């Protein structure tokens, strides 16, 4: 994966969610084949996989350039803060 992964995160996140769902379905099917009732089979599959949200967040962090994200977050915060200051010239469009 190259630099494009940083600009296609929504697509990659949806793809990851599909993979997680496929894994859960496959694991539940295997559990049901062992004779476990369907609800319990799905529950055990979710337990085996662990926290799906944490897994997605871990993958998200792996596909993020932390320094650039932090810089962008800081710039947005600084812009919002400066816009609220009364001494800072606001450039609002007048109608």
Residue, then its C-alpha position, 0 to 999 in steps of 0.5 A: x500500500x502506498x500513499x493512496x491508503x491515507x486518502x481512501x480510508x473510508x473505502x478501506x474501513x468499509x472493506x474491513x467491516x465487510x471482512x469482520x462480518x464475513x469472519x463472524x459469519x464463518x466462525x458462527x457457521x463452524x460453531x453451528x456445525x459443531x451443534x451449538x445453537x445459532x444465537x450462542x454460536x454467534x455470541x461465541x464468534x464475537x467473543x473469539x474475535x474480540x472487540x470489533x471497534x478496537x480492531x477497526x481503530x487499530x487498523x485505522x491507526x496503522x493507516x494514519x500518518x500521526x504527525x500529519x493528523x496531529x498537525x491538521x488537528x492543531x491547525x483546525x483548533x488554532x483557527x477556531x480559537x483565533x476566530x473566537x478572539x475579539x481582537x482577531x480580525x474576522x473576515x466575514x462576508x456581508x450580504 
